[in-house]
Amino acid sequence: MIRLFLSTVLFIFGSHWAVGAQDFIPLWEKGRMPNSKGMELKDDIRDERIYQVGTPGLSAFFPSRQENKGTAILICPGGGYERLAYKISGTQMAKWFNTLGISAFVLNYRLPNSPDVQRREIAPLQDAQRAIRIIRSNAAKWQITTDKIGVMGTSAGGHLAANLVTVTQDFAKFNDTYDKFSFAPNFVILISPVITMGEYTHATSKRNLLGANPSAELIEKFSLEKQVTATTPPAFLVHAADDKAVNVRNSLMFYHALLDKNISASLHVFPHGGHAIALRNNPGSTETWTRLCEMWLVEMNFIPTGKINGRLF
């Protein structure tokens, strides 16, 4: 039954991808989602934000076959772990990545305050791990190089992305063919990220993810500056010094943790830009972040140069 479900989803998805269209891929088989009470919820979408995720999944955006660089990225929208700002920190970013020849997947992940989840703090991470496995398992079909799959997150989505690249425990094991694929991304891009659950945390994100009175152990586990290991991948970080929602020290702490483990990291703190720096229309030098990000992707060879699929880039 599982194989039939997945084959049907991928057949439908593949037929749309052939003409370069967007489609939605559910992460889990209906009725068998892990960490679920079995409730049937509907998506609650208002004002370009998702307040309840009934069906976790991926919205896929592909570049043309001629411009495909073989790189992919999973995008985790922000929203304080209480909603998903899926347009400004999701689909708009995906379309920009397409202009770079990168396949992009916007993640509709379960929110910790969902009435259906049993363990609130692991639900978003389960969905993110599963998403990377789905992307990697279909690499050949979608012309993606398996070691050039990254993750990006903004604000609380940045916390989820940073969690995904620092965690080693498999929370998404499902006893199907996807389990054999790694859930570890090869690079991470963080925009105005929530990182710590300690002194400089974003209070709303902390409360929604960990609950009103989290234990010291839980706070430590989800303070991601303390979870960086030698296997954490290279990182690109962007933050504004005048961010009033998420203190810039979040990015600084993660950057220093990466340096302590000798992991390549590129940090850009701009004087202005506020919270959740957008794709366009940023003040002053902050407008350069997308160009810097593209240059970093090329420099780190995540956007390859030279001949790809017989085409010269």
MIVEX-923961 format. One record per residue (C-alpha): z, y, x; residue in one letter. Coordinates in steps of 0.5 Angstrom, whole numbers, padded with zeros to 4 digits, always signed. Layout:
ZYXA
...
END
This chain:
+0000+0000+0000M
+0002+0005+0006I
-0005+0004+0009R
-0009+0005+0003L
-0005+0011+0001F
-0006+0014+0008L
-0014+0011+0008S
-0015+0015+0002T
-0012+0021+0004V
-0016+0021+0011L
-0022+0019+0007F
-0022+0025+0003I
-0020+0030+0008F
-0025+0028+0013G
-0031+0029+0008S
-0028+0036+0007H
-0028+0037+0015W
-0035+0035+0016A
-0037+0042+0013V
-0031+0046+0016G
-0027+0047+0010A
-0019+0047+0009Q
-0016+0041+0006D
-0008+0039+0005F
-0006+0033+0008I
+0001+0030+0005P
+0006+0028+0010L
+0009+0022+0007W
+0007+0017+0002E
+0009+0019-0005K
+0016+0016-0007G
+0018+0014+0000R
+0019+0020+0003M
+0025+0019+0008P
+0032+0023+0007N
+0030+0024+0000S
+0034+0023-0006K
+0028+0021-0010G
+0027+0027-0014M
+0020+0030-0016E
+0020+0037-0014L
+0014+0042-0015K
+0012+0047-0010D
+0015+0054-0012D
+0010+0059-0009I
+0011+0067-0011R
+0009+0073-0007D
+0005+0069-0001E
+0012+0065+0000R
+0014+0058-0002I
+0021+0058-0004Y
+0021+0050-0006Q
+0016+0045-0002V
+0015+0039-0007G
+0010+0036-0002T
+0011+0037+0005P
+0004+0037+0009G
-0001+0040+0013L
-0006+0045+0011S
-0012+0044+0016A
-0016+0049+0019F
-0022+0047+0024F
-0027+0051+0028P
-0034+0049+0028S
-0036+0043+0032R
-0040+0047+0037Q
-0034+0052+0039E
-0029+0046+0038N
-0025+0046+0045K
-0021+0040+0044G
-0014+0044+0043T
-0010+0043+0037A
-0004+0047+0034I
+0002+0046+0029L
+0004+0052+0026I
+0011+0053+0023C
+0012+0059+0018P
+0018+0063+0018G
+0023+0065+0013G
+0030+0064+0015G
+0030+0057+0013Y
+0030+0059+0005E
+0022+0060+0004R
+0016+0060+0008L
+0012+0066+0009A
+0006+0062+0010Y
+0000+0067+0010K
+0003+0072+0015I
+0006+0067+0020S
+0002+0061+0017G
-0006+0061+0015T
-0007+0068+0018Q
-0005+0065+0025M
-0009+0059+0024A
-0015+0063+0023K
-0014+0067+0029W
-0013+0060+0033F
-0020+0058+0030N
-0023+0064+0033T
-0021+0061+0040L
-0024+0054+0038G
-0017+0051+0037I
-0016+0047+0031S
-0010+0049+0027A
-0005+0046+0022F
+0000+0050+0018V
+0006+0046+0016L
+0009+0046+0009N
+0016+0043+0011Y
+0022+0042+0007R
+0027+0047+0007L
+0034+0045+0008P
+0037+0048+0002N
+0032+0043-0002S
+0036+0040-0008P
+0032+0033-0006D
+0035+0033+0002V
+0040+0028+0004Q
+0042+0031+0011R
+0039+0038+0010R
+0039+0040+0018E
+0034+0034+0020I
+0029+0035+0014A
+0025+0040+0017P
+0025+0037+0024L
+0023+0030+0020Q
+0017+0034+0017D
+0015+0037+0024A
+0015+0030+0028Q
+0011+0027+0023R
+0006+0032+0023A
+0005+0032+0030I
+0004+0024+0030R
-0001+0025+0024I
-0005+0030+0029I
-0005+0026+0035R
-0007+0019+0031S
-0013+0023+0029N
-0015+0026+0035A
-0022+0022+0036A
-0024+0024+0029K
-0022+0031+0030W
-0025+0032+0037Q
-0018+0034+0039I
-0015+0032+0046T
-0009+0028+0046T
-0005+0032+0051D
-0007+0039+0049K
-0003+0039+0042I
+0002+0045+0041G
+0007+0048+0036V
+0008+0055+0034M
+0013+0058+0030G
+0015+0065+0028T
+0023+0067+0027S
+0026+0061+0023A
+0019+0057+0024G
+0020+0059+0032G
+0027+0055+0031H
+0024+0049+0028L
+0018+0049+0034A
+0023+0050+0039A
+0027+0044+0036N
+0021+0040+0036L
+0020+0041+0044V
+0027+0040+0046T
+0029+0034+0041V
+0028+0027+0044T
+0031+0023+0038Q
+0026+0020+0033D
+0028+0023+0026F
+0021+0021+0023A
+0021+0014+0024K
+0017+0011+0018F
+0015+0004+0020N
+0008+0005+0019D
+0002+0006+0024T
+0004+0013+0026Y
+0010+0011+0029D
+0007+0009+0035K
+0004+0016+0037F
+0008+0021+0040S
+0011+0027+0036F
+0012+0031+0043A
+0008+0037+0043P
+0005+0039+0050N
+0006+0047+0049F
+0010+0052+0045V
+0009+0059+0043I
+0015+0062+0040L
+0014+0069+0036I
+0021+0073+0035S
+0024+0066+0035P
+0031+0064+0032V
+0034+0060+0038I
+0041+0060+0038T
+0047+0058+0033M
+0052+0061+0037G
+0054+0069+0038E
+0047+0072+0037Y
+0044+0067+0032T
+0041+0069+0025H
+0046+0068+0020A
+0041+0067+0014T
+0038+0061+0018S
+0044+0058+0021K
+0047+0058+0014R
+0041+0055+0011N
+0040+0050+0016L
+0047+0048+0018L
+0051+0050+0011G
+0057+0054+0010A
+0062+0051+0015N
+0058+0047+0020P
+0062+0043+0026S
+0062+0046+0033A
+0058+0039+0035E
+0053+0041+0030L
+0052+0048+0032I
+0052+0046+0039E
+0046+0041+0037K
+0042+0046+0034F
+0043+0052+0039S
+0037+0050+0043L
+0038+0054+0049E
+0043+0048+0050K
+0038+0043+0049Q
+0032+0044+0054V
+0031+0038+0058T
+0026+0037+0064A
+0021+0034+0059T
+0021+0041+0055T
+0013+0043+0055P
+0011+0050+0058P
+0013+0056+0053A
+0010+0063+0051F
+0015+0067+0048L
+0014+0074+0045V
+0019+0078+0042H
+0021+0086+0040A
+0027+0089+0043A
+0028+0093+0037D
+0028+0087+0033D
+0034+0088+0028K
+0034+0081+0024A
+0033+0076+0030V
+0037+0079+0037N
+0032+0079+0043V
+0037+0075+0047R
+0035+0069+0043N
+0028+0069+0047S
+0032+0071+0053L
+0037+0065+0053M
+0031+0060+0052F
+0027+0063+0057Y
+0033+0062+0062H
+0034+0055+0060A
+0027+0054+0061L
+0027+0057+0068L
+0034+0053+0070D
+0030+0046+0068K
+0024+0049+0073N
+0019+0049+0066I
+0013+0054+0066S
+0015+0060+0061A
+0012+0066+0060S
+0016+0072+0056L
+0014+0078+0053H
+0019+0083+0051V
+0016+0089+0048F
+0019+0096+0046P
+0017+0096+0039H
+0015+0091+0034G
+0021+0089+0029G
+0022+0082+0027H
+0016+0077+0026A
+0011+0080+0030I
+0005+0080+0026A
-0002+0078+0028L
-0005+0085+0028R
-0003+0092+0027N
+0003+0092+0031N
+0005+0099+0035P
+0003+0101+0042G
+0003+0095+0047S
+0005+0090+0042T
-0002+0089+0040E
-0004+0086+0046T
+0000+0080+0045W
-0005+0076+0042T
-0010+0077+0048R
-0004+0075+0053L
-0003+0069+0049C
-0010+0067+0049E
-0010+0069+0057M
-0004+0064+0058W
-0007+0058+0054L
-0013+0059+0059V
-0009+0060+0065E
-0005+0053+0063M
-0011+0050+0061N
-0010+0049+0054F
-0016+0052+0053I
-0021+0049+0058P
-0027+0052+0061T
-0033+0049+0063G
-0037+0044+0059K
-0034+0041+0053I
-0038+0036+0049N
-0044+0038+0053G
-0043+0045+0051R
-0041+0051+0057L
-0035+0055+0055F
END
